[in-house]
């Protein structure tokens, strides 16, 4: 590598078989580096021969190694390969360019000289990757998103088995839309709507993808672009306004439940917004979680200097639909000796983020940052019982509000199960239930 002037490389290994991967850092948008890549591969093939080895490839990259097969096996064996290929595939229909009559390694490159990315202004922070195109380009094409037996990524591909619905397809479509290759007509191309349609924004790709290609983030920004261009669809607006609907629903429960659960309303929701009438809507509670807190006759916004403090972030789902989850969380934390603080936060903004209403979500993030910053600055942990909501504090909030306070909140936030597990690991005897033990579950 030094002989080629390459000073940096990435390393990974399969320890079980002693296999070391060395990836030279090259700019394949530069013609000189493309040539350098070919020279390095040729010298590697010579080393493989010298030590009695052979060229190989995995993750579908074997096609770029075919150019060295004659060097490995000789002209006579390659001629035999050609005869077998011609006998079974005279029209060269199957896998053209592989093994027999191979294409050069430098053909059909993802980038190549002349490739340019066309980026756009974003609301979320893409600076770490140099913009949306940079994050989309992180996809290496390995195809871990196509696994069906292990992991979570990618749920939609597991369901359909269609490459269109894989994480890789979404990243590639965005990369093409944001390039000068003219394969897609920018971010408004209908192909993007097709690949994103079944994306659940579950964020499994952010942690399970080898390169961390966060499709949920890219999808949210793409939807924000489409909302600005085409207007916000009624279905998206309805979902984004779910907090307001929940407040009214709880105020008039149980009458509101009777209305929403009726066949007529469910039929109207299906026709207007596409909600399947066979799936019953969630039921509102009349006594919300925050109303229940007030009945305990204490100020949940203040810290206690005599006890360790922890902030409980109240999510919309817990507050308006399943307050028993919040009650159990409070009791568990108190049984561990914590003083629980429940500040007057607002919705995390997840419904808006999921539908691309990022400006509105940013306003909520700013309010929550102002409310939570004093606690985070004092080193008080912030926990939540709804994973999708607490993940906003950990992930999107510092992207909306790019301040030290927002980053501090993200650092102090965690799912309640992670917080409890760490606390019990440090002190296995920390959890003590008294006579009220049965009421916690």
N, C-alpha and C positions, 0 to 999 in steps of 0.2 A: 504493500500500500504506500509506503514511504517513497518507493521508486516512482510512483505515479503522482506524488505530491499530495496524497490524501492523508490528512492529519487527524481526522476524527472518524470513528466507527462505532456502531452500536453492537452490543454483544448479548446473546442469550444462549441458553444451553439446555439440553436434555440430559440431566445428571445421570439418569439410570443407564444410559447407553454411551455416555461419554461423548455426546455430539455437541459441538460448539458452532453456533451460528455467528458469523461476522458480517455485519452490514456496513459497508463503507458509506460515509455521508457524501452523497453526490447530488448535484442539482441537475435533474434530468430535463429541465427546461433549457439547459445550456448544451449546445452541440458538442463542445469540447468534453464536457463531463459524460455525455452519451458515448462518445468514442472511448473515453477512459474506462467506463463501465465494461465495454466489450473487451478491451485489452486485459483488464483484471480477470474477467471470466476465462479468457483464453489461457492466461498464465496459471489459473487455478486448475484448469483441465490438464495442463502439463504436469502439475504437481500430483494430481490424482493418478495419472499414468505412472509417474516415477515411483510412487509408493504402492503400486499394484491395486489401485482403487478404480472407481469409475464415476462418471457424472451422474447426478441424480437431481430430483426436484420434488417438492411437495406443495400442497395447497394450490395445485393447478399451474404452477410455474414451470413444469417440466417442458412445456412447449418451447421455452426460450433456450433450453439445453440441447435441443435436437440438432442444432448446427454443429455440435462436436461429436456426434455419434460415429461418424466415419473415422474421426481421429481416434476414437476409443476402440472400435471394432474392426476397422479396415474396410477397403473397398469391396472385397469378396463377400463379406457378411452383409454389408449394406445392399449389395446387388441381390442377395437372397431375400432380404427384407422387401425389396422392391417387387420381386416376383410374387411373393406371398400376397402383398398388398394388391397387385394388379389382378391376381387370380380371384380374390374374393371381393374386390372393389374396383372394377375396371374403370368406372367413371369418377373415381376419387371423390365419392360423396361423404364418406365417413372420416371425420377428423382430418381434413386436408391440412397439410403443413406440419403434421406431427410425425416424427420419426423418419418417414419417407418424404423426399423433396421438401425439407424443412425451410421455413422462412428465416431470414436473418434475425438475430437476437434484437437488433435495433429497429425492427419494423413493428408497426401497430402499438407503439408506446402510448401509455396513458397521456403523457405530456409531450416530450420532444421539443425541439427548438421551435420557437414561434408561438408556443402556447402562452396565453395570457388569461388571467382571471379578472372578471368584472364584478367587483364587490359593491355593496350598497350600505347606506347608513342603517344602523341597528339600534334597538332600544336595550337589549341585553348586551352584556360585555363579551365580545369575541376577541379582545386584544391579545389574549394568550396565544391564539392561533392565527392572528393576522386577519380576522374577518370570517364571515360565514364560509367563504370558499376555502379558507385554510382549514377550518374544522371539518368540512365535508371531505377535503382531500386527505384527512388523516386515515380514512379507510384504506387499508392495504390490500383488500380483496381476499384475505385469507379465508373468509367464509365461516368463521366461528358462529355467526348468526344463523347458520343453516343447521346447526346441531339440534337433534330432536330428543336425545336420550339424557342429556345433562344440561344443567343451567336453566335460566329463565328466558334468555334471549334466543330467538325473538318470537313472542307469543303468536303473532299473526302468521308468521311463516310456518310455525308448527301446526297451525290450524289448517292452512290452505296448501302448504307445500309448493307454493308458487314463488319463484324468484322475485317477482314484482313486489311481494310483500315482505321481503327480507330487509334487514338493516343495511346490508351492502347495496341493494338496489336504490334505496332512498339516498344514501350518501353519493352514489354514482350519478343519480339523476340531478341532484343539486349541483354537483361539481360540473356537470355538462351545461346545466342551465346558466351557471355563473362563469362560463368560459367563452372564448372566441371561436370555438369549434363549429358553432352554428348547428349543433345537433338538436338542441332544444331552443325554443323561443323565450329565453329568459325565465324569470320566476313565475310568469303568468302562463307558462306552457301547461296544457291539460295533463301532460304526463306526470307532473308533480302532484296534482290532485289525486291521480290514480295510485301512486306509490305511497302517499301519506294517508290515504283514506282509512286503512285498517290499523294504522299506528296507534297504540294505546297510550303513548307517552309515559310508559312505565319506568323508563330510565335504566332498564337492565343493561342496555348497550353501553351506558356510561361506565359501568363497572366490569362488565363481562367481555366487552370488546377489547382485544389485545391493545388497540391504540386509543381506546376511550372515546370513540366517535359518538358524541351525545346527540342522537337523532331527535330526542324530545325537545331539546333546546333549539335545534335547527327548525323543527316543525313549528314551534311557537313563533319564531321570528318570521318564518315564511307566511304563516297565517296572518300575522300582523300586517305584513306587506299586502296580502290579498284583501284584508279588511280595508286598508287605506285605498286600495285601487278599485275594489268592487263594492264596498260597503259591507257592513256586518250582517250576515244572514240572521233571520229571525230565530232560528234554532240556537245559534251561538249566543245571541243576546239573552235568550231565555235562560240558558244554562249559566251564563255569567251573572245574571241577576238572581241566582238561586237563594242568596242570603236574604235579599229583600222579601222574596216569596215566603221563605221560612219564618221570618218575623211575623208576617201577617197570618200565616198558617197557625202558628203557636198561639197567637193572640185569640183566635176564634176556635181553637180546638175544644171539643171534638167535632164540632159542626163542620169545620174545614176538612177534616179527614173523611167525613161522610160524603162531602161534595167531590173531593178529589178522587176518592175510591170508586165513585159511581161509574157505571158503564158509559154513560153519555160523555162525561168529562174525559175519561180515558180514551174514548173514540176520538174526541176533539183533539186531544194532545197528540194522538198518533197521526191524525190527518194534517195538523198544523206544524208539528215539530218533529214528527218521526219517531216518537216514543211508542214502543210496542205495547199495545193495550193489554196484552196477556201478562205483562210484568206489573205488579201492583206498585204504585208510588210509595215512598217511605212515609210513615205516619208521624205527624207532628205531635209534640208533647205540650201540654198546657203549662206545666211548670218546667221552664227551661233550667239548664244547669246554673246559669247566673242567678236566676230567681231563687233556686235552692240555696245558693251560697248566702244570700241575704238572710235566709231563715236561720242560719247558724249564728247570727248576731256577732260578727267580728269583721274587722277591716282586713280584707285579703290583699290590699294594695301595699301594706307596710311590711318591712322586714322585722325580724326579732333578733335583737343583739345577743340573746342568751342561747339561741339554737342555731344550728346550721340551716341556711335558707335555700329554697329551691323555687324557681318560677314555673308555674304550670300554664302553658299556652293553650287557651281554650279554642278549639276549632269549631267550625259551624256545625259539623255533623254531631259532635258531642253535645253542643249547646242546645240544639233544636230537635234532635231526633233520639239520641241515646244518652241522656244525662247520667244514666247509671254507670257508664264507663268512666265519666269524670269523677263521680262520687267514689267509685272504687279506687281510682288513682289517688285521690286526696287521702283516703283512709290508709292506703298502703304506704304512701310517703310519710304520713304522720306516724304510722306504726314503726317506721324506721328512724323516728326522732327528728324529722325535718319539720321546719315551719314552712308551710306552703303559701306562696305569694301568687295571687291571681290578678294581674294588672288588667286594666281596661283596654285590651288590645282589640283590633278589628280583624275582619276576615283576612286570612293569609294571601288571598288572591289566586289560589290554585284554579278555581273554576274559570277565571278570566284568562289566566296563563294558558290553560288547555285549549282555549278557543281563540287565542291570538289577540286578546284585548289587553295588550301590554301597557299602553299609557294608563289605563284605569288601574291595572295591577300595580304599577309603579307608585301611584298615589297611596295605595294601601300600604305598600312597603315603606314608604316614607313615614306614614303615621306609626306603624309598628316599630320602626327604628327609633323614633322619638320616644316611644313608650318604654321600650325594652332596654335602651342604651344605658340608663342609670344602673340597672341591675347587672348587665353584662360587664360594665366598667368596674363593678365591685367584685367581679369574679363569681357571681351567683349563677349556677347552672340553670338552663332553660329546657324544660322537657315537654313533650307532647304525646298524646295517645293515638293520634291519627297520622300515620306515616307520610301520606301525601302532603299534609299541611306542615308538619315540622320540617319536612325536606325543603319547603320554600325558604324557611329561615336559614337553613344550612347551605342552600344552593343559590336560588334566584335572588334573595334579598340583597346580598352584597354585589350582585350584578346590576340591580336597579339603583341601589343607593351606594355609590362607590366611595364610601368613607371608612375611616378607621372604626367608627362605632358599628357600622353594619358588618364589617369583617369580624369584629369582636363578638357580636351576637351570633354569627354563623359558627364561630369557634365554640361558644358556650352551649349551643343548642344540640339536642340529641333526642332520639326516641326514648320514651320512658323505660322500655325494657333494657336498653343499653346502659342507661344511667343506673338502674337498679342492679344490673348484673355487675357493673364495676364496683358499686358500693358494697355489695355482698362479697365480692372477691377480696376487697380490702378488709372487710369486717364481716365474717360469716354470721355473727350473732347480732347483726344490726336490726334484723326484722323481728319485732315482737308484737303479736296480737293479743289483746286482752279478751274480755268477755264479748267484744264486738267482732270477733274473728269471723263468724259465720256470715256477717253482713257484707264482707268484702268480696266476693266472687261474683 
